[in-house]
């Protein structure tokens, strides 16, 4: 099985564009990559699923804590304030995408990471 992060609403625009062409310029690479990977996976007889991108770079793959401040975006670093686990933030995201794929294999129809409600409210 091949697990892809659903990047439909993710944008990494670094260039200025007009409003009417903005979507095409910032989303095409993700769409094209997904289409090529899916095509090759199907050719190889491999199933493809997409999972929610929510919290994948914020969840500790060791203890499960989800906290936005654990990720240092500019440094590409992740450090869990709960258990101390440290890694590259993209690696943490990939580990969580793999975790969601495992959940799918175990029968969860639409696996996603959920932030726990705090005890204070």
N, CA, C and O of each residue as an XYZ file, in Angstrom:
484
protein
N       0.840     -1.174      0.000
C       0.000      0.000      0.000
C       0.886      1.238      0.000
O       1.961      1.261      0.600
N       0.417      2.239     -0.671
C       1.110      3.512     -0.773
C       0.242      4.563     -0.098
O      -0.920      4.730     -0.468
N       0.787      5.278      0.888
C       0.025      6.259      1.652
C       0.511      7.660      1.299
O       1.697      7.968      1.418
N      -0.424      8.506      0.861
C      -0.127      9.899      0.526
C      -0.868     10.826      1.464
O      -1.998     10.547      1.867
N      -0.238     11.912      1.803
C      -0.887     12.967      2.580
C      -1.791     13.752      1.634
O      -1.369     14.119      0.538
N      -3.010     14.009      2.042
C      -3.932     14.791      1.229
C      -3.530     16.258      1.322
O      -3.702     16.889      2.364
N      -2.995     16.797      0.231
C      -2.483     18.168      0.218
C      -3.372     19.124     -0.562
O      -2.893     20.136     -1.074
N      -4.668     18.813     -0.659
C      -5.586     19.616     -1.452
C      -5.573     21.092     -1.061
O      -5.541     21.946     -1.947
N      -5.595     21.418      0.198
C      -5.665     22.819      0.614
C      -4.340     23.376      1.124
O      -4.316     24.430      1.761
N      -3.231     22.673      0.847
C      -1.924     23.128      1.296
C      -1.297     23.975      0.196
O      -1.339     23.613     -0.980
N      -0.720     25.098      0.585
C      -0.066     25.970     -0.387
C       1.264     26.445      0.159
O       1.399     26.778      1.336
N       2.243     26.468     -0.733
C       3.557     26.990     -0.397
C       3.953     28.004     -1.466
O       4.961     27.820     -2.148
N       3.180     29.056     -1.616
C       3.456     30.061     -2.636
C       4.635     30.921     -2.221
O       4.646     31.489     -1.129
N       5.628     31.015     -3.095
C       6.767     31.870     -2.811
C       6.880     33.000     -3.818
O       7.686     33.915     -3.648
N       6.080     32.937     -4.855
C       6.128     33.995     -5.861
C       4.814     34.746     -5.880
O       3.766     34.203     -5.529
N       4.880     35.985     -6.288
C       3.664     36.791     -6.382
C       2.941     36.426     -7.671
O       3.555     36.303     -8.730
N       1.624     36.255     -7.562
C       0.813     35.918     -8.733
C      -0.455     36.741     -8.692
O      -0.802     37.333     -7.670
N      -1.141     36.768     -9.827
C      -2.433     37.441     -9.853
C      -3.457     36.535     -9.200
O      -3.274     35.319     -9.141
N      -4.517     37.118     -8.717
C      -5.527     36.353     -7.988
C      -6.133     35.246     -8.845
O      -6.406     34.160     -8.333
N      -6.349     35.494    -10.134
C      -7.005     34.495    -10.982
C      -6.092     33.320    -11.370
O      -6.600     32.291    -11.814
N      -4.773     33.436    -11.221
C      -3.880     32.317    -11.546
C      -3.195     31.736    -10.309
O      -2.405     30.800    -10.426
N      -3.483     32.269     -9.152
C      -2.801     31.846     -7.923
C      -2.960     30.348     -7.664
O      -1.974     29.667     -7.386
N      -4.177     29.830     -7.749
C      -4.417     28.426     -7.412
C      -3.599     27.495     -8.310
O      -2.978     26.552     -7.821
N      -3.595     27.754     -9.617
C      -2.864     26.892    -10.536
C      -1.373     26.900    -10.256
O      -0.726     25.856    -10.340
N      -0.819     28.047     -9.928
C       0.626     28.141     -9.718
C       1.078     27.489     -8.422
O       2.183     26.949     -8.373
N       0.277     27.519     -7.387
C       0.728     26.981     -6.100
C       0.289     25.548     -5.855
O       0.828     24.906     -4.953
N      -0.655     25.017     -6.608
C      -1.141     23.669     -6.322
C      -0.759     22.649     -7.381
O      -0.871     21.451     -7.119
N      -0.321     23.053     -8.545
C      -0.093     22.111     -9.628
C       0.956     21.066     -9.280
O       0.751     19.890     -9.582
N       2.062     21.438     -8.663
C       3.122     20.474     -8.376
C       2.625     19.329     -7.493
O       2.975     18.171     -7.721
N       1.820     19.645     -6.498
C       1.293     18.597     -5.620
C       0.364     17.665     -6.387
O       0.447     16.444     -6.254
N      -0.521     18.249     -7.192
C      -1.460     17.450     -7.977
C      -0.709     16.553     -8.956
O      -1.009     15.366     -9.081
N       0.263     17.130     -9.642
C       1.032     16.375    -10.625
C       1.802     15.235     -9.959
O       1.826     14.118    -10.475
N       2.429     15.513     -8.821
C       3.155     14.476     -8.096
C       2.214     13.350     -7.676
O       2.534     12.174     -7.847
N       1.052     13.710     -7.128
C       0.083     12.695     -6.709
C      -0.365     11.846     -7.898
O      -0.478     10.626     -7.779
N      -0.619     12.480     -9.037
C      -1.059     11.738    -10.218
C       0.020     10.773    -10.717
O      -0.280      9.633    -11.071
N       1.271     11.230    -10.744
C       2.355     10.357    -11.202
C       2.585      9.187    -10.252
O       2.779      8.054    -10.694
N       2.564      9.460     -8.947
C       2.758      8.383     -7.968
C       1.615      7.372     -8.035
O       1.845      6.165     -7.970
N       0.394      7.863     -8.164
C      -0.771      6.982     -8.254
C      -0.699      6.117     -9.503
O      -0.964      4.916     -9.450
N      -0.344      6.722    -10.614
C      -0.221      5.996    -11.880
C       0.787      4.852    -11.749
O       0.509      3.720    -12.145
N       1.956      5.159    -11.192
C       2.997      4.137    -11.040
C       2.581      3.057    -10.033
O       2.874      1.878    -10.235
N       1.917      3.446     -8.974
C       1.469      2.475     -7.976
C       0.447      1.516     -8.580
O       0.522      0.306     -8.366
N      -0.496      2.052     -9.324
C      -1.517      1.210     -9.962
C      -0.862      0.249    -10.957
O      -1.230     -0.923    -11.030
N       0.112      0.753    -11.722
C       0.844     -0.116    -12.657
C       1.508     -1.279    -11.935
O       1.591     -2.387    -12.465
N       1.978     -1.018    -10.725
C       2.657     -2.052     -9.939
C       1.688     -2.886     -9.114
O       2.111     -3.795     -8.400
N       0.385     -2.588     -9.203
C      -0.608     -3.343     -8.450
C      -0.667     -2.987     -6.979
O      -1.066     -3.806     -6.151
N      -0.268     -1.757     -6.651
C      -0.231     -1.302     -5.267
C      -1.397     -0.352     -5.003
O      -1.652      0.562     -5.787
N      -2.099     -0.573     -3.897
C      -3.214      0.304     -3.525
C      -2.676      1.653     -3.050
O      -1.593      1.729     -2.471
N      -3.436      2.707     -3.299
C      -3.061      4.054     -2.887
C      -4.186      4.629     -2.029
O      -5.356      4.563     -2.408
N      -3.831      5.191     -0.875
C      -4.822      5.903     -0.064
C      -4.250      7.278      0.277
O      -3.035      7.473      0.317
N      -5.151      8.218      0.521
C      -4.727      9.533      1.004
C      -5.271      9.704      2.420
O      -6.377      9.267      2.739
N      -4.464     10.349      3.254
C      -4.847     10.584      4.649
C      -4.791     12.070      4.936
O      -4.111     12.818      4.234
N      -5.495     12.495      5.954
C      -5.530     13.890      6.350
C      -4.147     14.377      6.766
O      -3.407     13.671      7.452
N      -3.811     15.584      6.345
C      -2.522     16.187      6.706
C      -2.560     16.837      8.092
O      -1.519     17.225      8.623
N      -3.739     16.955      8.672
C      -3.890     17.663      9.948
C      -3.034     17.056     11.047
O      -3.119     15.860     11.325
N      -2.215     17.883     11.665
C      -1.380     17.552     12.826
C      -0.230     16.592     12.545
O       0.438     16.174     13.491
N       0.036     16.219     11.290
C       1.075     15.225     11.025
C       2.475     15.711     11.414
O       3.332     14.894     11.748
N       2.720     17.018     11.378
C       4.030     17.534     11.782
C       4.036     18.044     13.221
O       5.046     18.556     13.703
N       2.884     17.899     13.908
C       2.769     18.377     15.282
C       2.639     17.245     16.291
O       2.774     17.478     17.492
N       2.379     16.023     15.829
C       2.159     14.886     16.730
C       3.461     14.150     16.990
O       4.199     13.822     16.061
N       3.730     13.898     18.241
C       4.914     13.120     18.618
C       4.673     11.659     18.232
O       3.697     11.061     18.687
N       5.540     11.074     17.407
C       5.349      9.678     17.019
C       5.659      8.693     18.151
O       5.389      7.500     18.017
N       6.218      9.174     19.253
C       6.532      8.286     20.381
C       5.435      8.287     21.441
O       5.009      7.223     21.891
N       4.970      9.483     21.848
C       3.983      9.516     22.938
C       2.589      9.970     22.467
O       1.621      9.837     23.216
N       2.473     10.498     21.256
C       1.173     10.875     20.717
C       0.717     12.286     21.037
O      -0.359     12.691     20.596
N       1.501     13.051     21.794
C       1.101     14.423     22.119
C       1.071     15.277     20.843
O       1.979     15.208     20.014
N       0.021     16.072     20.706
C      -0.092     17.006     19.590
C      -0.001     18.408     20.157
O      -0.853     18.845     20.931
N       1.054     19.105     19.754
C       1.263     20.458     20.237
C       1.994     21.251     19.158
O       3.095     20.888     18.744
N       1.375     22.324     18.713
C       1.914     23.127     17.618
C       3.304     23.661     17.929
O       4.161     23.700     17.046
N       3.538     24.069     19.158
C       4.826     24.681     19.519
C       5.974     23.680     19.584
O       7.126     24.089     19.725
N       5.698     22.388     19.485
C       6.765     21.391     19.460
C       7.531     21.440     18.139
O       8.676     20.995     18.060
N       6.901     21.975     17.119
C       7.530     22.061     15.798
C       8.129     23.447     15.602
O       7.445     24.458     15.764
N       9.402     23.485     15.254
C      10.106     24.735     14.930
C      10.252     24.780     13.419
O      11.223     24.270     12.858
N       9.274     25.399     12.767
C       9.159     25.382     11.311
C      10.412     25.906     10.616
O      10.907     25.269      9.687
N      10.933     27.052     11.049
C      12.101     27.662     10.399
C      13.355     26.791     10.523
O      14.212     26.812      9.641
N      13.463     26.036     11.599
C      14.635     25.183     11.829
C      14.443     23.759     11.304
O      15.380     22.960     11.312
N      13.231     23.445     10.848
C      12.871     22.083     10.431
C      13.137     21.087     11.558
O      13.629     19.981     11.332
N      12.802     21.506     12.768
C      13.073     20.679     13.947
C      11.788     20.400     14.718
O      10.841     21.186     14.693
N      11.783     19.283     15.388
C      10.664     18.889     16.245
C      11.243     18.417     17.573
O      12.184     17.624     17.607
N      10.669     18.916     18.666
C      11.038     18.419     19.997
C       9.773     18.346     20.836
O       9.098     19.353     21.049
N       9.458     17.146     21.310
C       8.262     16.930     22.108
C       8.462     17.479     23.516
O       9.432     17.145     24.196
N       7.535     18.322     23.937
C       7.617     18.885     25.287
C       7.147     17.884     26.344
O       7.336     18.110     27.539
N       6.538     16.784     25.911
C       6.044     15.782     26.845
C       7.097     14.707     27.140
O       7.401     14.437     28.302
N       7.657     14.089     26.077
C       8.599     12.979     26.295
C      10.033     13.311     25.890
O      10.946     12.538     26.181
N      10.249     14.448     25.224
C      11.591     14.860     24.848
C      12.074     14.342     23.504
O      13.198     14.646     23.105
N      11.258     13.565     22.791
C      11.673     13.046     21.484
C      12.036     14.199     20.551
O      11.343     15.215     20.513
N      13.145     14.034     19.786
C      13.602     15.060     18.855
C      13.858     14.452     17.485
O      14.358     13.333     17.372
N      13.509     15.205     16.443
C      13.779     14.753     15.087
C      13.536     15.901     14.117
O      13.155     16.999     14.523
N      13.757     15.641     12.845
C      13.407     16.573     11.782
C      11.891     16.617     11.665
O      11.238     15.578     11.763
N      11.312     17.808     11.456
C       9.849     17.916     11.415
C       9.232     17.176     10.229
O       8.123     16.654     10.344
N       9.927     17.121      9.095
C       9.402     16.373      7.956
C       9.423     14.870      8.233
O       8.525     14.145      7.806
N      10.432     14.413      8.937
C      10.499     12.993      9.314
C       9.351     12.634     10.254
O       8.723     11.584     10.115
N       9.088     13.521     11.211
C       7.961     13.308     12.131
C       6.663     13.221     11.336
O       5.830     12.353     11.598
N       6.489     14.122     10.363
C       5.296     14.082      9.518
C       5.178     12.759      8.781
O       4.098     12.171      8.725
N       6.292     12.286      8.213
C       6.286     11.020      7.477
C       5.961      9.844      8.395
O       5.237      8.929      8.004
N       6.494      9.872      9.608
C       6.203      8.798     10.564
C       4.716      8.771     10.911
O       4.128      7.701     11.064
N       4.113      9.951     11.035
C       2.689     10.012     11.351
C       1.820      9.615     10.169
O       0.746      9.044     10.356
N       2.271      9.911      8.952
C       1.543      9.454      7.762
C       1.586      7.934      7.694
O       0.587      7.294      7.365
N       2.745      7.354      8.006
C       2.855      5.892      8.062
C       1.912      5.328      9.130
O       1.253      4.312      8.905
N       1.851      5.983     10.282
C       0.950      5.566     11.357
C      -0.511      5.561     10.869
O      -1.263      4.631     11.161
N      -0.900      6.598     10.132
C      -2.265      6.668      9.613
C      -2.515      5.556      8.596
O      -3.609      4.994      8.547
N      -1.522      5.241      7.797
C      -1.647      4.118      6.862
C      -1.841      2.801      7.591
O      -2.627      1.956      7.165
N      -1.123      2.630      8.689
C      -1.275      1.434      9.515
C      -2.683      1.360     10.103
O      -3.280      0.285     10.161
N      -3.207      2.499     10.535
C      -4.575      2.541     11.045
C      -5.562      2.091      9.964
O      -6.496      1.340     10.247
N      -5.353      2.552      8.727
C      -6.218      2.161      7.612
C      -6.166      0.646      7.391
O      -7.199     -0.003      7.225
N      -4.967      0.105      7.393
C      -4.808     -1.347      7.216
C      -5.518     -2.106      8.332
O      -6.036     -3.201      8.111
N      -5.543     -1.523      9.531
C      -6.199     -2.160     10.678
C      -7.703     -1.937     10.718
O      -8.353     -2.297     11.700
N      -8.266     -1.348      9.666
C      -9.716     -1.249      9.562
C     -10.334      0.120      9.810
O     -11.552      0.267      9.712
N      -9.525      1.127     10.130
C     -10.070      2.478     10.316
C     -10.316      3.060      8.922
O      -9.370      3.250      8.158
N     -11.575      3.345      8.585
C     -11.936      3.772      7.233
C     -11.324      5.114      6.840
O     -10.818      5.254      5.727
N     -11.361      6.093      7.726
C     -10.793      7.416      7.453
C      -9.906      7.826      8.625
O     -10.320      8.608      9.480
N      -8.687      7.295      8.660
C      -7.819      7.593      9.803
C      -7.402      9.059      9.828
O      -7.093      9.646      8.791
N      -7.398      9.636     11.012
C      -6.912     11.005     11.175
C      -6.444     11.197     12.603
O      -6.861     10.491     13.521
N      -5.569     12.169     12.762
C      -5.046     12.482     14.092
C      -5.989     13.471     14.739
O      -6.439     14.420     14.098
N      -6.292     13.250     16.012
C      -7.207     14.128     16.734
C      -6.510     14.703     17.945
O      -5.871     13.982     18.711
N      -6.638     15.995     18.109
C      -6.057     16.654     19.265
C      -6.951     16.351     20.472
O      -8.173     16.480     20.397
N      -6.337     15.954     21.568
C      -7.097     15.639     22.775
C      -7.601     16.919     23.422
O      -6.914     17.940     23.423
N      -8.792     16.855     23.964
C      -9.338     17.999     24.680
C      -8.617     18.132     26.008
O      -8.367     17.142     26.695
N      -8.283     19.374     26.364
C      -7.576     19.578     27.625
C      -8.524     19.407     28.810
O      -9.734     19.595     28.691
N      -7.960     19.056     29.926
C      -8.747     18.824     31.133
C      -9.336     20.136     31.686
O     -10.302     20.121     32.449
N      -8.739     21.259     31.289
C      -9.204     22.555     31.781
C     -10.357     23.143     30.982
O     -10.915     24.163     31.384
N     -10.720     22.547     29.893
C     -11.839     23.122     29.189
C     -11.833     22.857     27.793
O     -12.736     23.294     27.078
